[in-house]
Amino acid sequence: TGSCRVSSASLLIAVPFAHCARPVLFSRWWRSMTSSVPNYDRFLTPLSKRREPSAIRALMPLVKLPGMISLGGGMPNGGLFPFESSSFRLRSGTLIELAGQEMADALQYSPTDGLPALVERLNVFQERFHHPPPISVGRSLCVTTGSQDALSKALEMCICEGDSVLVEDPTYSGALAALRPLGCKLIGVPTDGKGLIPSKLEEILKNWANRATRPKVLYTIPTGQNPSGATLSNARRREVYRIACEYDLLVLEDDPYYFIHFGDEAVDSLLSIDTEGRVLRFDSFSKVLSSGLRLGFVTGPKPLIGRIQLHQQAASLHCSGLSQAVVNALLRTWGDEGWDAQVTRVRSFYRQQRDAMVATVDRHLKGLVEYSIPQAGMFLWMKLLGTSDTEQLIKQRAVEKKVLLVPGQSFSPNNEPSPFVRASFSVVSPEQMEEAVRRFATLLKEQREQKKRG
């Protein structure tokens, strides 16, 4: 009859065959219709609630309607722009050219959420890699000037001065730079070599004295965590999500290293298991395509993405149209096969770099450091044995040895002394790794001798 009927007690629901084509899709739809939906209003700051749509920006979707003559917007006349076309030659030799209407659209003001062709492509991209379960309020995405831009806007959207915010300990220094000016209290959740420890997260929430002040936001980097390189197992991800549902948390899933995962088992994003609509996922093209393009995007429940779009309207109107057009043309030219080939190339390179770094550390730093082998990302997180604070050692003495590392304190939520250091293996050659680690080993041995002499 063109529909699929499901009976539950006295409830009879008719849904189109599209939802029943696959049992998995129907199961996800059913859970989305029967699970609780967060009260998004409670996650919004007064500042975010005060944001209103721009009257001029609201005209953007109408300009393209057939037969429309616009006297409303303040667009400059594109015929006066000095650029006519642009071409990019890929390393494979393929030439990508932007010209005609595609170039004109890239050079002109465009919708806040992104060039329509790119937004459509990214929605398909998210469905391919994450299959997010349907939620009653729907999902959308917004293209931003790198994922850091989206993250900064999301933090301002949901964190007030005095709020307590859950972050991994250690965590990304760029997130700390965005969080600290907000005047919030950072609650570090303990981690180990496998990432955030769910039992510790639950313990913090369960033992929180005042429910009214309990944290409502969790910021996490689940894959190739920066700085630790740790990757949450699928089991831990599901446990973290269960806790988020039980304690009504909004989860900020910052996942720029998702495609640089070295393990054999595919990792499930938190977005892919988000049946309740409480995950904002931040994606970046910086690690796979180019960091200089400054292109990322955030995906999540429409009520929250809408607030981020309002912020972007007021702050920058939209991100670079030219960067968006280049990425859209590249993805169109490549197709799924081309993207997969690039990811394989990138992942293989960083795996080799990881292996070279681990081998070098084993040769020179055995007995001087402890570490867990990273399963994703670009970093090796080392604990210096016999050292409680690496700050001055790294910032002064290591620099004198012509070795740059980052002391662990830079990643501490509460700026506490740390015995750890972060080493990046992304851009150095194996020969440079060898020399840098050798110099660092010399420094640590000299320090150990000085301690012995008192």
C-alpha distance (Angstrom), angle and dihedral (degrees) to the residues before:
residue distance angle dihedral
T1 . . .
G2 3.81 . .
S3 3.80 95.8 .
C4 3.77 140.2 80.5
R5 3.81 116.9 -134.1
V6 3.78 123.1 -153.8
S7 3.77 122.2 -173.6
S8 3.79 122.2 -153.7
A9 3.80 113.6 174.4
S10 3.81 104.2 -58.0
L11 3.80 92.9 -19.4
L12 3.81 118.5 105.2
I13 3.78 118.1 -174.7
A14 3.80 127.1 -176.2
V15 3.78 117.5 -157.6
P16 3.81 131.0 174.0
F17 3.78 120.6 -96.2
A18 3.80 87.6 -109.3
H19 3.79 88.0 76.7
C20 3.79 92.5 47.1
A21 3.78 99.7 46.8
R22 3.77 90.2 100.8
P23 3.82 126.4 22.7
V24 3.82 90.5 -134.1
L25 3.80 92.6 55.8
F26 3.79 92.0 47.3
S27 3.79 91.7 47.4
R28 3.80 90.4 53.1
W29 3.79 91.8 46.9
W30 3.81 91.4 49.8
R31 3.81 92.5 50.2
S32 3.79 90.6 48.3
M33 3.79 91.2 53.3
T34 3.81 94.6 47.3
S35 3.82 101.9 37.6
S36 3.78 124.3 90.5
V37 3.80 119.2 -95.4
P38 3.81 118.4 -139.2
N39 3.76 119.7 -114.2
Y40 3.79 95.3 -114.2
D41 3.77 92.4 -170.0
R42 3.79 90.5 71.0
F43 3.82 90.6 59.2
L44 3.81 94.3 54.9
T45 3.77 124.6 93.9
P46 3.82 120.2 -134.8
L47 3.81 87.7 -109.6
S48 3.80 92.3 55.6
K49 3.80 91.7 46.1
R50 3.79 90.2 54.8
R51 3.80 93.4 57.2
E52 3.80 113.2 108.7
P53 3.81 131.2 -171.5
S54 3.77 117.9 -90.8
A55 3.79 110.3 -111.3
I56 3.80 90.3 -141.8
R57 3.81 94.7 46.1
A58 3.80 89.0 51.8
L59 3.82 88.2 65.4
M60 3.83 93.4 60.6
P61 3.85 97.1 88.7
L62 3.81 90.2 48.3
V63 3.81 96.7 54.0
K64 3.82 92.2 73.2
L65 3.80 95.6 50.9
P66 3.82 112.7 119.7
G67 3.80 111.9 -95.4
M68 3.81 94.3 9.9
I69 3.82 116.4 144.8
S70 3.78 109.4 -162.9
L71 3.77 120.9 -148.2
G72 3.77 91.3 151.9
G73 3.79 110.9 73.3
G74 3.77 128.7 70.9
M75 3.79 97.0 -132.8
P76 3.79 115.4 152.6
N77 3.79 114.6 -122.2
G78 3.79 106.3 -90.8
G79 3.78 91.1 -152.8
L80 3.79 88.3 73.3
F81 3.80 95.4 55.7
P82 3.83 109.0 109.2
F83 3.82 93.7 -139.8
E84 3.78 120.3 92.1
S85 3.79 104.7 167.3
S86 3.76 143.0 -12.6
S87 3.77 132.2 -153.5
F88 3.79 133.9 -164.1
R89 3.78 125.0 -163.6
L90 3.78 114.5 -148.4
R91 3.80 122.3 -143.3
S92 3.79 86.7 -107.5
G93 3.81 89.1 61.7
T94 3.81 94.1 -108.7
L95 3.80 113.0 140.0
I96 3.80 119.0 -140.5
E97 3.79 114.9 -164.4
L98 3.78 129.7 -168.7
A99 3.79 112.4 -158.0
G100 3.78 142.9 136.7
Q101 3.80 117.4 14.7
E102 3.80 92.8 -9.7
M103 3.80 90.6 58.4
A104 3.79 91.8 42.5
D105 3.81 91.1 53.3
A106 3.80 90.9 48.4
L107 3.81 91.9 53.6
Q108 3.81 97.2 45.0
Y109 3.80 132.4 71.9
S110 3.80 109.3 -80.4
P111 3.83 139.6 -173.6
T112 3.80 115.8 -59.9
D113 3.79 94.6 -120.9
G114 3.81 92.1 53.9
L115 3.80 143.2 -85.7
P116 3.83 104.5 -39.3
A117 3.81 94.0 -126.3
L118 3.80 91.6 52.8
V119 3.81 93.9 44.4
E120 3.80 89.7 52.3
R121 3.80 90.8 48.6
L122 3.81 92.4 48.8
N123 3.79 92.1 50.6
V124 3.82 88.1 56.1
F125 3.82 88.5 45.4
Q126 3.81 91.7 54.9
E127 3.77 91.9 47.2
R128 3.79 91.1 51.1
F129 3.79 96.6 50.6
H130 3.80 103.5 28.5
H131 3.82 110.2 19.3
P132 3.82 91.1 -154.4
P133 3.81 111.8 -150.3
P134 3.81 113.9 -111.4
I135 3.80 115.8 -100.5
S136 3.78 127.9 -162.9
V137 3.83 95.5 -115.0
G138 3.80 92.7 47.1
R139 3.80 129.3 -130.8
S140 3.77 133.4 -101.9
L141 3.79 137.9 170.0
C142 3.77 138.0 -136.7
V143 3.80 126.1 -151.2
T144 3.81 111.7 -134.7
T145 3.79 141.2 179.7
G146 3.79 92.7 -85.2
S147 3.80 123.7 -38.9
Q148 3.82 89.4 -84.7
D149 3.81 88.2 67.3
A150 3.81 91.4 52.1
L151 3.80 91.4 46.2
S152 3.80 92.6 50.8
K153 3.80 91.2 50.8
A154 3.81 92.1 46.8
L155 3.81 91.9 51.1
E156 3.79 91.4 51.3
M157 3.80 88.7 47.6
C158 3.79 96.2 56.5
I159 3.82 109.7 23.0
C160 3.78 126.1 78.3
E161 3.78 127.7 -170.4
G162 3.80 108.5 -82.0
D163 3.83 94.9 23.1
S164 3.79 118.3 134.0
V165 3.80 112.4 -126.0
L166 3.80 126.7 -166.4
V167 3.81 116.0 -132.6
E168 3.77 133.9 162.6
D169 3.79 116.4 -98.1
P170 3.01 105.3 -106.8
T171 3.78 104.4 28.0
Y172 3.81 142.5 169.8
S173 3.80 111.8 -64.3
G174 3.82 91.0 -143.3
A175 3.80 89.9 60.0
L176 3.80 90.0 49.1
A177 3.80 89.1 52.4
A178 3.81 89.2 55.8
L179 3.82 95.3 41.6
R180 3.79 103.0 46.8
P181 3.83 97.9 62.2
L182 3.81 88.2 55.3
G183 3.80 89.2 69.7
C184 3.79 94.7 -126.8
K185 3.80 128.0 146.2
L186 3.79 111.9 -111.7
I187 3.79 114.8 -142.0
G188 3.80 110.3 -161.7
V189 3.80 115.3 -143.8
P190 3.82 111.0 -151.7
T191 3.80 117.5 -112.2
D192 3.79 136.2 -169.3
G193 3.80 135.1 -167.8
K194 3.81 88.5 -64.9
G195 3.79 96.4 51.1
L196 3.78 133.5 -111.4
I197 3.81 112.9 13.7
P198 3.84 107.6 -130.6
S199 3.82 94.6 -157.7
K200 3.81 90.0 56.6
L201 3.80 90.7 49.5
E202 3.79 91.2 51.7
E203 3.78 91.7 45.4
I204 3.80 91.4 56.0
L205 3.79 92.5 50.0
K206 3.79 96.2 41.3
N207 3.79 93.1 51.6
W208 3.81 96.1 43.7
A209 3.80 105.3 129.0
N210 3.80 100.6 -147.8
R211 3.78 117.4 40.1
A212 3.81 90.7 -160.9
T213 3.82 91.3 63.7
R214 3.79 97.1 37.2
P215 3.82 113.6 128.1
K216 3.78 115.1 -91.1
V217 3.83 98.6 -174.9
L218 3.82 131.5 62.4
Y219 3.81 119.3 -168.9
T220 3.80 113.9 -161.6
I221 3.81 140.2 167.0
P222 3.82 101.0 -155.7
T223 3.82 100.3 179.6
G224 3.81 124.5 53.7
Q225 3.78 89.6 -14.0
N226 3.78 115.9 -141.2
P227 3.02 114.4 -99.7
S228 3.81 102.5 5.1
G229 3.81 100.1 46.0
A230 3.82 88.6 -137.6
T231 3.81 120.9 149.2
L232 3.79 122.9 -154.9
S233 3.79 114.6 -126.3
N234 3.79 117.7 -125.0
A235 3.80 88.8 -108.2
R236 3.80 91.5 55.5
R237 3.80 91.3 46.1
R238 3.79 90.9 55.6
E239 3.78 91.0 47.4
V240 3.80 91.6 50.0
Y241 3.80 89.8 50.4
R242 3.82 91.9 48.4
I243 3.80 89.5 53.4
A244 3.80 91.0 47.5
C245 3.80 89.8 54.4
E246 3.79 93.8 45.7
Y247 3.81 94.0 49.8
D248 3.82 97.0 34.4
L249 3.81 97.5 -116.5
L250 3.77 128.2 168.5
V251 3.81 106.5 -135.6
L252 3.80 120.0 -146.9
E253 3.81 104.3 -158.7
D254 3.80 107.4 -163.4
D255 3.81 104.5 -172.7
P256 3.83 113.0 164.2
Y257 3.83 92.0 142.8
Y258 3.81 96.0 51.8
F259 3.81 92.5 113.9
I260 3.82 93.2 45.1
H261 3.79 95.0 69.1
F262 3.80 115.2 135.8
G263 3.81 100.5 -168.6
D264 3.78 126.0 104.9
E265 3.81 92.8 -130.3
A266 3.80 114.4 77.4
V267 3.78 113.1 -123.9
D268 3.79 120.7 -130.2
S269 3.77 115.2 -134.7
L270 3.78 118.5 -130.4
L271 3.80 86.2 -119.3
S272 3.80 88.9 61.3
I273 3.82 91.8 59.9
D274 3.80 97.3 37.2
T275 3.80 101.3 122.0
E276 3.81 94.0 156.6
G277 3.80 101.3 47.5
R278 3.80 99.4 -114.2
V279 3.83 101.0 124.4
L280 3.80 127.4 93.9
R281 3.79 107.9 -168.3
F282 3.81 122.1 -157.7
D283 3.81 118.2 -156.9
S284 3.79 129.6 -176.3
F285 3.80 136.9 -163.3
S286 3.81 90.9 -160.3
K287 3.79 96.9 95.2
V288 3.82 98.6 42.4
L289 3.82 105.0 31.3
S290 3.80 113.6 12.4
S291 3.79 136.7 -39.3
G292 3.81 91.6 -150.6
L293 3.81 92.5 62.0
R294 3.83 86.3 70.0
L295 3.77 94.3 -149.5
G296 3.78 127.6 147.1
F297 3.78 137.4 137.4
V298 3.78 140.7 -147.7
T299 3.81 124.3 -141.2
G300 3.78 126.8 -165.0
P301 3.81 148.9 103.3
K302 3.81 112.8 -20.5
P303 3.82 95.1 -121.9
L304 3.82 90.6 58.9
I305 3.80 97.8 38.8
G306 3.79 87.4 51.0
R307 3.80 90.1 58.4
I308 3.82 91.2 50.4
Q309 3.80 89.6 49.9
L310 3.80 90.3 53.3
H311 3.80 89.2 53.1
Q312 3.80 90.6 49.4
Q313 3.80 90.7 49.0
A314 3.79 89.8 58.0
A315 3.81 97.5 38.2
S316 3.81 106.0 42.3
L317 3.84 109.0 -15.3
H318 3.83 89.4 -129.1
C319 3.78 138.8 -23.5
S320 3.80 124.1 -89.1
G321 3.79 111.0 -50.1
L322 3.79 91.5 -157.7
S323 3.82 92.9 54.9
Q324 3.78 89.8 48.2
A325 3.80 92.7 49.3
V326 3.80 92.3 48.9
V327 3.80 92.8 51.7
N328 3.79 92.5 44.4
A329 3.81 91.7 50.7
L330 3.80 91.1 46.6
L331 3.81 93.9 50.6
R332 3.80 90.6 45.7
T333 3.80 91.3 50.9
W334 3.79 94.1 45.2
G335 3.78 100.2 41.3
D336 3.80 118.1 -170.1
E337 3.79 91.9 -51.3
G338 3.80 93.6 56.1
W339 3.79 93.9 46.5
D340 3.81 91.1 49.2
A341 3.80 90.9 49.9
Q342 3.81 91.3 51.8
V343 3.81 92.0 48.2
T344 3.81 90.2 49.7
R345 3.80 90.1 50.7
V346 3.79 93.6 48.4
R347 3.79 94.3 44.1
S348 3.81 92.4 48.1
F349 3.80 91.9 51.1
Y350 3.79 95.1 50.2
R351 3.80 91.7 44.6
Q352 3.80 89.1 55.6
Q353 3.79 89.9 47.1
R354 3.80 90.3 49.9
D355 3.79 91.7 50.1
A356 3.80 91.7 48.5
M357 3.81 91.8 50.1
V358 3.80 93.4 48.4
A359 3.80 91.5 48.9
T360 3.80 91.3 48.8
V361 3.80 93.0 49.0
D362 3.79 90.5 48.9
R363 3.80 90.1 53.5
H364 3.79 97.9 48.0
L365 3.79 109.7 20.5
K366 3.78 103.6 41.3
G367 3.80 108.2 140.1
L368 3.79 91.3 13.0
V369 3.81 101.5 74.5
E370 3.79 142.7 22.3
Y371 3.80 124.9 -147.0
S372 3.79 145.4 157.7
I373 3.80 118.1 -123.8
P374 3.84 107.1 -109.0
Q375 3.79 115.3 -123.3
A376 3.79 93.8 -160.4
G377 3.77 143.0 8.8
M378 3.79 133.7 34.1
F379 3.78 106.8 -69.8
L380 3.80 143.3 88.1
W381 3.82 113.8 -156.5
M382 3.79 110.6 -154.8
K383 3.79 130.3 -171.6
L384 3.80 111.8 -147.5
L385 3.78 109.8 -137.3
G386 3.78 115.2 -129.0
T387 3.81 92.6 15.5
S388 3.79 124.8 103.4
D389 3.80 97.9 178.9
T390 3.81 124.2 32.7
E391 3.82 97.2 177.5
Q392 3.81 101.2 102.2
L393 3.79 94.0 30.2
I394 3.82 91.1 59.4
K395 3.80 99.5 34.9
Q396 3.79 96.0 47.2
R397 3.79 117.6 14.1
A398 3.81 97.3 34.8
V399 3.80 89.9 49.3
E400 3.81 88.3 52.4
K401 3.82 86.9 55.1
K402 3.82 88.2 50.9
V403 3.82 94.5 -113.7
L404 3.80 122.0 127.2
L405 3.80 119.4 -154.4
V406 3.80 132.2 147.8
P407 3.83 119.7 -113.8
G408 3.78 117.0 -127.2
Q409 3.78 93.3 -118.9
S410 3.81 88.8 72.4
F411 3.81 87.9 68.6
S412 3.80 98.1 42.0
P413 3.83 112.6 115.5
N414 3.79 90.5 -141.8
N415 3.80 98.1 32.0
E416 3.80 93.9 -109.2
P417 3.83 125.1 163.7
S418 3.79 112.2 -91.2
P419 3.82 136.4 -164.6
F420 3.82 90.4 -147.7
V421 3.81 134.3 94.9
R422 3.80 130.2 -168.6
A423 3.79 120.5 -134.2
S424 3.80 120.3 -169.6
F425 3.81 118.7 -148.8
S426 3.81 97.5 -178.0
V427 3.82 104.5 102.8
V428 3.82 108.2 16.0
S429 3.79 122.5 97.3
P430 3.83 120.1 -122.6
E431 3.82 87.8 -106.0
Q432 3.79 91.6 53.8
M433 3.80 90.4 46.7
E434 3.78 89.6 53.2
E435 3.79 93.5 51.3
A436 3.80 95.4 42.4
V437 3.80 94.1 49.8
R438 3.80 90.8 44.8
R439 3.82 90.0 54.3
F440 3.79 90.8 47.2
A441 3.81 91.2 49.6
T442 3.82 89.6 52.4
L443 3.80 89.4 52.5
L444 3.81 93.8 49.7
K445 3.80 91.9 48.3
E446 3.79 90.7 49.3
Q447 3.80 89.8 50.6
R448 3.79 91.4 49.4
E449 3.81 90.8 51.4
Q450 3.79 91.7 49.6
K451 3.82 90.2 52.7
K452 3.81 90.3 51.3
R453 3.80 90.9 52.6
G454 3.78 88.6 50.6
